[in-house]
Amino acid sequence: MKKLSKLEVSKKLKRLSGWKLVKGRNAITKSFKFNNFLSAFNWMTAIAFYAEKQNHHPEWFNVYNNVDVTLSTHDSGGVTQLDINMAKQMNLIAKKQI
């Protein structure tokens, strides 16, 4: 998968609510806050199934109702369309959980 340029990523992030570039790294990040742990875990489970189908897995960190996500395609050395698609899916599923 082709790595996107910083300009391409910046343009795509304008259409992805809450996502931003990671400082000092070619990656994007967002923090999700859910009503409770169960909602956060249900969201993570739904994303895990999507990630497995795409063979593209997020970096994430969960504490209670918060999930911090970082997306980057390691094989490509930065953000690719796979990451943009994953971010869109995360936002979509989060709307149903929050």
Buried (B, 14 or more C-beta within 10 A) or exposed (E): EEBBEEEBBEEBBEEBEEBEBEEEEBBBBBEBEBEEEEBBBBBBEBBEEBBEEEEBEBEBEBEEBEBBBBBBBEEBEBBBBBBBBBBBBBBEBBEEBE
